[in-house]
Amino acid sequence: MTETAQAQQQTPSVFGREWARLRADFWDLGMLSWIPVLLCGILWLIFSAGIARDLPIAVIDKDNSTLSRQLTRWLDASPGIQVHEQVQASDQALQLLRERTVFGYLVIPDDFEKQLLGGRQATVQWLYNAQFSSHAGALSRDVRTVTTTLSAGIEMTARAKQGMSTIQAAAQFEPVRTQLNSLYNENISYEAFLTLALMPSMLQIFIVIAVVTAIGRELRDGTVPLWLASAQGSWLRAVAAKLLFPLIAYSALALLYLLFFSLVRDWAVAGSLVGLLLSMLLLVLAYCGLALLLIAATLSLRLSLSGAAFITAPAFAFAGQAFPLMAMPPLARGWAEALPLTHYLQLQTKYWLAGAPWSYGLKEMLILAAFAIVCGALGLFFLSRRANAPAAWGRT
């Protein structure tokens, strides 16, 4: 047997070498297993309540009448509101607002009952901390519901005293009625709205970091010749070994995430299950390709990790879930469209809760596939041309 053949026989396969590296490194293996599961679990726990309840407000009751006290009781009985404190003046309420003890306060005027019983309009003033849009939106909705209900009851009682039936009084009080029906997230649950979108947002961070770290360490430590030798000189095989385990691990985590919310949380996929599964696979492939291009372009573990943080960490803010894509300025919209996460979340929104057939997401699937193929091909090309030179090794 020749020395070359003996050396090849003693060199472990590139896949065995990568698996041995993962088993020997507790944190690298954790990046592909328990760490993302733990963080996703914490993320779900934060939003598991679904709907914000008992948000504190203050009330300034200048009237102190039967109707003003009834309004205060109804506010406190509303599921989303807790009347934390009744104060005497706006200065006290503003102090509570600045301390974030409450998120808004209602001012009931001193002629509240008199105006209502006299058949005139009474105005209550609702002031809230608009810095917290979620708090403000939920509280304003509930305050409006309570005041409207009280107003309607008073008006219908007055008309009933004039001899009108309840049906006639309701029709005259509200001749044009709006019937609101929420679709795809009937309870307006933050768990469905945010958790389903934030899980893939966290997953894409792990994918890029895992791939960049696996290849970047070979460059940093100068072990590229050993890595390439274990792949029998094939860059395609060498890169495939680096991508295989993240691809398997994060596809399994995406499937686990789907099973948890479908079976445990009872949010069955209303649309195309095949389309959603394919979208998840394409998301993982797209970010594997992006990570490969990132490390191949920089040949530096430090710069690649910085680039990964810059691209993936704020990606959710540009994904169109918190702020509409169509309302973004052109530059922000362009950056959003350049991120795979944006297109994946469009697919997830269509397939999971909206009940769309697979054909409705064909455009986004092709875009994700293009990310995976183009970024992956460019990354492989640059790596094979640049990474085998000693000048590329040893960078931090």
C-alpha positions as CSV (number, residue, x, y, z in Angstrom):
1,M,0.0,0.0,0.0
2,T,1.4,3.4,-1.0
3,E,2.0,6.2,1.6
4,T,-0.7,8.3,-0.1
5,A,-3.2,5.5,0.2
6,Q,-2.3,4.9,3.8
7,A,-2.7,8.7,4.6
8,Q,-6.1,8.7,3.0
9,Q,-7.1,5.6,4.9
10,Q,-6.0,7.2,8.2
11,T,-7.8,10.5,7.4
12,P,-11.4,10.4,8.8
13,S,-14.2,11.2,6.4
14,V,-15.2,14.9,6.3
15,F,-18.6,14.0,7.8
16,G,-17.1,11.9,10.6
17,R,-14.6,14.7,11.3
18,E,-17.4,17.3,11.6
19,W,-19.5,15.0,13.8
20,A,-16.5,14.4,16.1
21,R,-15.9,18.1,16.3
22,L,-19.5,18.8,17.3
23,R,-19.5,16.0,19.9
24,A,-16.3,17.3,21.4
25,D,-17.6,20.9,21.8
26,F,-20.5,21.2,24.3
27,W,-21.5,24.7,23.1
28,D,-21.3,24.0,19.4
29,L,-23.5,21.0,19.9
30,G,-25.8,23.0,22.1
31,M,-26.2,25.6,19.3
32,L,-27.8,22.9,17.2
33,S,-30.0,21.5,20.0
34,W,-30.9,22.6,23.5
35,I,-29.9,26.3,23.3
36,P,-32.4,27.3,20.6
37,V,-35.1,25.1,22.2
38,L,-34.5,26.8,25.6
39,L,-34.6,30.3,24.1
40,C,-37.7,29.6,22.0
41,G,-39.4,28.1,25.1
42,I,-38.6,31.3,27.1
43,L,-39.9,33.4,24.1
44,W,-43.2,31.4,24.1
45,L,-43.5,31.8,27.8
46,I,-43.4,35.6,27.6
47,F,-46.3,35.7,25.2
48,S,-48.2,32.6,26.4
49,A,-50.9,34.6,28.1
50,G,-52.0,35.7,24.6
51,I,-54.1,38.7,25.6
52,A,-53.0,41.5,27.9
53,R,-55.3,41.7,30.9
54,D,-55.6,44.0,34.0
55,L,-53.5,46.8,32.6
56,P,-53.5,49.5,35.3
57,I,-55.2,52.9,34.8
58,A,-56.1,55.8,37.1
59,V,-59.5,57.6,37.4
60,I,-60.1,61.2,38.3
61,D,-63.8,61.3,39.3
62,K,-64.7,65.0,39.7
63,D,-68.5,64.2,39.8
64,N,-68.6,61.4,42.4
65,S,-72.1,60.6,41.3
66,T,-74.0,57.3,40.9
67,L,-73.3,57.2,37.1
68,S,-69.6,58.2,37.5
69,R,-69.1,55.5,40.1
70,Q,-70.9,53.0,37.8
71,L,-68.5,54.0,34.9
72,T,-65.5,53.4,37.2
73,R,-66.9,49.9,38.3
74,W,-67.5,48.9,34.7
75,L,-64.0,50.0,33.7
76,D,-62.5,47.9,36.5
77,A,-64.7,44.9,35.5
78,S,-63.4,45.0,31.9
79,P,-60.9,42.2,31.4
80,G,-58.2,44.3,30.0
81,I,-58.4,47.1,32.6
82,Q,-57.6,47.4,36.3
83,V,-58.5,50.7,38.0
84,H,-55.3,50.9,40.0
85,E,-56.1,54.1,41.8
86,Q,-58.5,57.0,42.0
87,V,-56.8,60.3,42.3
88,Q,-58.0,63.9,42.8
89,A,-55.9,65.8,40.3
90,S,-54.1,65.5,37.0
91,D,-50.7,66.1,38.6
92,Q,-51.1,63.0,40.7
93,A,-52.2,61.0,37.6
94,L,-49.3,62.3,35.6
95,Q,-46.9,61.3,38.3
96,L,-48.3,57.7,38.2
97,L,-48.0,57.8,34.5
98,R,-44.3,58.8,34.6
99,E,-43.6,56.2,37.2
100,R,-45.3,53.6,34.8
101,T,-47.5,52.6,37.7
102,V,-50.4,53.2,35.3
103,F,-50.5,53.6,31.5
104,G,-53.4,56.0,31.2
105,Y,-56.0,57.9,33.2
106,L,-59.7,58.9,32.7
107,V,-61.1,62.2,33.8
108,I,-64.8,62.3,34.6
109,P,-66.1,65.9,34.6
110,D,-68.0,67.4,37.6
111,D,-71.3,67.7,35.7
112,F,-71.2,64.2,34.2
113,E,-74.4,62.8,35.7
114,K,-76.3,66.1,35.4
115,Q,-75.4,66.4,31.7
116,L,-76.5,62.8,30.9
117,L,-79.7,63.0,32.8
118,G,-80.5,66.3,31.1
119,G,-80.2,64.6,27.7
120,R,-77.0,66.4,26.9
121,Q,-73.6,65.0,25.9
122,A,-71.0,64.5,28.6
123,T,-67.4,64.2,27.6
124,V,-64.9,62.1,29.6
125,Q,-61.2,62.7,28.8
126,W,-59.0,59.7,28.2
127,L,-55.2,60.3,28.4
128,Y,-52.7,57.5,27.8
129,N,-49.0,56.9,27.4
130,A,-48.6,56.5,23.6
131,Q,-44.9,55.4,24.1
132,F,-46.3,51.9,24.6
133,S,-48.5,51.3,21.5
134,S,-49.6,47.8,22.6
135,H,-50.7,49.0,26.0
136,A,-52.3,52.1,24.6
137,G,-54.2,50.2,21.8
138,A,-55.6,47.6,24.2
139,L,-56.6,50.1,26.9
140,S,-58.1,52.6,24.4
141,R,-60.2,49.9,22.9
142,D,-61.5,48.7,26.2
143,V,-62.2,52.3,27.5
144,R,-64.1,53.1,24.3
145,T,-66.1,49.9,24.6
146,V,-67.1,50.6,28.3
147,T,-68.0,54.2,27.6
148,T,-70.0,53.3,24.5
149,T,-71.9,50.6,26.4
150,L,-72.8,52.9,29.2
151,S,-73.8,55.7,26.8
152,A,-76.0,53.3,24.8
153,G,-77.7,52.0,28.0
154,I,-78.5,55.5,29.2
155,E,-79.9,56.5,25.8
156,M,-82.0,53.4,25.4
157,T,-83.4,53.8,28.9
158,A,-84.4,57.4,28.2
159,R,-86.1,56.4,25.0
160,A,-87.8,53.4,26.6
161,K,-89.3,55.9,29.1
162,Q,-90.8,57.7,26.2
163,G,-92.7,54.6,25.2
164,M,-90.4,53.1,22.6
165,S,-89.7,49.4,22.6
166,T,-86.2,48.1,23.2
167,I,-85.8,47.2,19.5
168,Q,-87.0,50.6,18.3
169,A,-84.8,52.4,20.7
170,A,-81.8,50.4,19.6
171,A,-82.5,51.0,15.9
172,Q,-82.9,54.8,16.4
173,F,-79.9,55.1,18.6
174,E,-77.7,53.3,16.2
175,P,-79.3,53.4,12.7
176,V,-76.1,52.3,11.0
177,R,-74.4,49.5,12.8
178,T,-70.9,48.1,12.1
179,Q,-70.4,44.4,12.7
180,L,-66.7,43.7,13.3
181,N,-65.4,40.2,12.5
182,S,-61.7,39.5,13.0
183,L,-60.2,36.8,10.7
184,Y,-57.3,34.4,11.1
185,N,-56.6,35.6,14.7
186,E,-60.1,35.8,16.2
187,N,-59.0,36.5,19.7
188,I,-56.3,39.0,18.7
189,S,-53.8,36.9,20.6
190,Y,-50.3,38.2,20.9
191,E,-49.2,34.6,21.2
192,A,-50.4,33.9,17.6
193,F,-49.3,37.3,16.3
194,L,-45.9,37.6,17.8
195,T,-44.7,34.1,18.9
196,L,-45.3,32.5,15.5
197,A,-43.3,35.3,13.8
198,L,-40.5,35.6,16.5
199,M,-39.7,31.8,16.5
200,P,-38.3,31.8,12.9
201,S,-36.7,35.2,13.5
202,M,-34.7,33.6,16.3
203,L,-34.0,30.5,14.3
204,Q,-32.4,32.4,11.4
205,I,-29.9,33.9,13.9
206,F,-28.8,30.5,15.0
207,I,-28.5,29.2,11.5
208,V,-26.2,31.9,10.3
209,I,-24.0,31.8,13.5
210,A,-23.7,28.0,13.4
211,V,-22.5,27.9,9.8
212,V,-20.2,30.9,10.0
213,T,-18.7,29.5,13.2
214,A,-18.1,26.0,11.8
215,I,-16.3,27.3,8.7
216,G,-14.7,30.3,10.3
217,R,-12.9,28.3,12.9
218,E,-11.2,26.2,10.1
219,L,-9.9,29.5,8.7
220,R,-8.9,31.0,12.0
221,D,-7.1,27.9,13.2
222,G,-5.4,27.2,9.9
223,T,-6.9,23.7,9.6
224,V,-8.2,24.2,6.1
225,P,-5.7,21.6,4.6
226,L,-6.9,19.0,7.1
227,W,-10.5,19.8,6.5
228,L,-10.0,19.6,2.7
229,A,-8.0,16.4,2.9
230,S,-10.8,14.7,4.9
231,A,-13.1,15.7,1.9
232,Q,-10.6,14.2,-0.5
233,G,-9.8,17.6,-2.0
234,S,-13.5,18.3,-2.9
235,W,-14.7,21.8,-1.7
236,L,-18.2,20.7,-2.5
237,R,-18.0,17.8,-0.1
238,A,-16.1,19.9,2.5
239,V,-18.8,22.6,2.5
240,A,-21.6,20.0,2.4
241,A,-20.3,18.5,5.7
242,K,-20.3,21.9,7.4
243,L,-23.9,22.5,6.2
244,L,-25.3,19.0,6.8
245,F,-25.7,19.1,10.6
246,P,-27.1,22.6,10.8
247,L,-29.5,21.8,8.0
248,I,-30.7,18.6,9.9
249,A,-30.8,20.3,13.3
250,Y,-32.6,23.5,12.3
251,S,-35.1,21.7,10.0
252,A,-35.9,19.4,13.0
253,L,-36.3,22.4,15.3
254,A,-38.6,24.1,12.7
255,L,-40.7,20.9,12.6
256,L,-40.7,20.7,16.4
257,Y,-42.0,24.3,16.5
258,L,-44.7,23.4,14.0
259,L,-45.8,20.4,16.0
260,F,-45.9,22.2,19.3
261,F,-48.2,25.0,18.1
262,S,-50.3,22.7,16.0
263,L,-50.8,19.9,18.5
264,V,-50.1,21.3,21.9
265,R,-51.5,24.9,21.3
266,D,-54.2,23.6,18.9
267,W,-53.3,26.0,16.1
268,A,-53.7,23.6,13.2
269,V,-52.3,24.6,9.8
270,A,-55.4,26.0,8.1
271,G,-53.8,26.1,4.6
272,S,-51.2,24.0,2.8
273,L,-49.2,21.9,5.2
274,V,-46.9,20.8,2.4
275,G,-46.4,24.5,1.4
276,L,-45.5,25.4,5.0
277,L,-43.1,22.5,5.4
278,L,-41.4,23.3,2.2
279,S,-41.2,27.0,3.2
280,M,-39.4,26.0,6.5
281,L,-36.9,23.9,4.6
282,L,-36.3,26.8,2.1
283,L,-35.8,29.2,5.0
284,V,-33.1,27.0,6.5
285,L,-31.4,26.5,3.1
286,A,-31.5,30.2,2.3
287,Y,-29.8,31.2,5.6
288,C,-27.2,28.4,5.2
289,G,-26.4,29.9,1.8
290,L,-26.3,33.4,3.2
291,A,-23.9,32.3,6.0
292,L,-21.7,30.5,3.5
293,L,-21.4,33.7,1.3
294,L,-20.7,35.8,4.4
295,I,-17.7,33.8,5.6
296,A,-16.4,33.3,2.0
297,A,-16.5,37.0,1.4
298,T,-14.8,38.0,4.6
299,L,-12.5,35.0,5.4
300,S,-12.7,36.3,9.0
301,L,-14.7,34.7,11.8
302,R,-14.9,38.0,13.7
303,L,-16.1,40.1,10.7
304,S,-18.6,37.3,9.6
305,L,-20.1,37.2,13.1
306,S,-20.4,41.0,13.1
307,G,-22.1,40.8,9.7
308,A,-24.4,38.0,10.9
309,A,-25.5,40.2,13.8
310,F,-26.1,43.1,11.5
311,I,-28.2,41.1,9.1
312,T,-30.2,38.8,11.3
313,A,-30.7,40.6,14.7
314,P,-32.9,43.5,13.3
315,A,-34.5,41.4,10.6
316,F,-37.9,41.0,12.4
317,A,-38.3,44.8,12.5
318,F,-38.1,44.9,8.7
319,A,-40.3,41.8,8.1
320,G,-43.6,43.6,7.8
321,Q,-45.1,42.1,11.0
322,A,-44.8,45.0,13.3
323,F,-44.9,47.8,10.6
324,P,-46.5,47.3,7.2
325,L,-44.1,46.7,4.3
326,M,-46.0,48.9,1.9
327,A,-45.7,51.8,4.3
328,M,-41.9,51.7,4.6
329,P,-39.7,54.2,2.8
330,P,-38.1,52.8,-0.4
331,L,-34.7,52.1,1.2
332,A,-36.2,50.3,4.2
333,R,-38.5,48.4,1.9
334,G,-35.6,47.4,-0.3
335,W,-33.6,46.1,2.7
336,A,-36.7,44.2,3.9
337,E,-37.1,42.5,0.5
338,A,-33.4,41.5,0.6
339,L,-33.9,39.4,3.7
340,P,-35.1,35.8,3.4
341,L,-37.1,36.1,6.7
342,T,-39.4,38.7,5.2
343,H,-40.5,36.3,2.4
344,Y,-40.8,33.3,4.8
345,L,-43.0,35.2,7.2
346,Q,-45.3,36.1,4.3
347,L,-45.6,32.4,3.5
348,Q,-46.2,31.4,7.1
349,T,-48.9,34.0,7.5
350,K,-50.6,32.7,4.4
351,Y,-50.4,29.0,5.1
352,W,-50.7,28.7,8.8
353,L,-53.6,30.8,9.9
354,A,-55.1,32.3,6.8
355,G,-55.7,29.0,5.1
356,A,-54.1,29.7,1.7
357,P,-53.4,26.9,-0.8
358,W,-49.8,26.2,-1.7
359,S,-50.0,28.1,-5.0
360,Y,-50.5,31.4,-3.2
361,G,-46.9,31.3,-2.0
362,L,-45.2,30.2,-5.1
363,K,-43.5,33.6,-5.6
364,E,-42.0,33.7,-2.1
365,M,-40.9,30.1,-2.4
366,L,-39.0,30.9,-5.6
367,I,-37.4,33.9,-3.9
368,L,-36.2,31.7,-1.0
369,A,-34.9,29.1,-3.4
370,A,-33.0,31.8,-5.3
371,F,-31.4,33.0,-2.0
372,A,-30.3,29.4,-1.2
373,I,-28.9,28.7,-4.7
374,V,-27.3,32.0,-5.6
375,C,-25.8,32.7,-2.2
376,G,-24.7,29.1,-1.8
377,A,-23.1,28.9,-5.2
378,L,-21.3,32.3,-4.8
379,G,-20.1,31.3,-1.3
380,L,-18.8,27.9,-2.6
381,F,-17.0,29.6,-5.5
382,F,-15.3,32.3,-3.4
383,L,-14.3,29.8,-0.7
384,S,-12.8,27.4,-3.2
385,R,-10.8,30.2,-4.9
386,R,-9.7,32.1,-1.8
387,A,-9.7,29.9,1.3
388,N,-6.9,27.4,0.4
389,A,-4.2,30.1,0.4
390,P,-2.1,30.4,3.7
391,A,-2.7,34.1,3.6
392,A,-6.4,33.4,4.3
393,W,-5.6,31.5,7.5
394,G,-5.1,32.8,11.1
395,R,-7.4,35.8,10.9
396,T,-9.5,36.4,14.0
